[in-house]
Amino acid sequence: MSEKTCEDPNCPKHGKIRVRGNIFTAKVVSTGKMNRSAIVERSFVRKVKKYDRMEKKRSRLTVHKPDCIDVKPGDIVKVGETRKISKTKSFVILEVVKRGE
């Protein structure tokens, strides 16, 4: 499988941006409406202390999608935290873990 080369300065492989902080996996929800951006959704479980129960939660994040990584909705990707790239983006896609159907 050949990788595309990219001229993106915000690419973690070919650019000069540093990945630091949180690294997690998430599911790609949308890629169509923005250039070099994607929306990912991650699910997690947290404890509600008052009721001594667990609660399922999910959050959506806008992430930077480098030119060399091709993702589609339904893919599971690894996401890393970086400096602020724009007003809403401070995460970047590092790799595709699993392709969706």
N, C-alpha and C positions, 0 to 999 in steps of 0.2 A: 504494500500500500504506500503510495508516494504522498508525501506531505507537500502542501502548497507553501511557497515562500511568501512571506508577507513583509510589507514595509511599515507596518503599524508600530508606532513608538510605544503603545500601551500593551504590546504582546509580552507575556511573561517568558516566552522562549526566545523570540527574535528582537524584542525591544529592550528598553532600559528600565522597565517598571519592576519594583521589588514586591514580592508577596510576603506579607507578615501578618500575624494575628490568626484569626480563625480560618480553618480549612474544613469544609464539609461537603457532603453530597446532596444534590437537589435534583428535582425533575424540571425539565424545560417545559414551560406552559405556552409561551408565545415568542416568535422571532420576527414576525412580518412587518410591523409598523414602524420600527426604528432602524436606523442605519448603525451597524456594529453594536447592537444591543440585543438583549434577550431578557425575558422575565422568567425567573425560576421560582419554584415553590418548594419549601422544605417543611416537613412535619416533625413534630417533637412532642414529648410527653412531659408534663410537669405536675408536681404534687400540689394539691390545694390543702394547706395545713389545717384550715378551719374544719373541713369536712373529712380529713384523713382519707382522701381519694386522689386518684390520678385523673388528669385532664388532658385530652388530645388538643393540640393547637397546631396551627400552620401559619407560615408567614411567606409573603411574596417579596422578592427583591429584584431590582433592576441590576443586571450585571453587564459587563463589557464582553463582547464576543469578538475575539481577534479574527483577522481574515483567514488565517491558516487553519482554524478549527471550524468544521462544518457541523452545525447542530440543527436539529429539527424538533418540533414539539413532540414530547413523549420520551426523549432521550434522558438518561441519567448522567449527570455531569459532576465533576469535581470542581468546586468553587473556592477561591482563595481571596482573602482580604488584602486590599492595597490602600494607597493614599486615595484621596478623592479625585476621581477622573472628571466628574461633572457634578451638577447639583444633586442628582439622585444616585449616581453610580460610585460605589467604593468597593466593588467586588469584581473579579475577573474569572472567566472560565479557564481552567487549567487543562482539562482533558475530558474526553468522553469515556465514561466508565462502561455504559451499556446502551446500545441502540434501541430505540422504541420500535413498535410495530408500524 
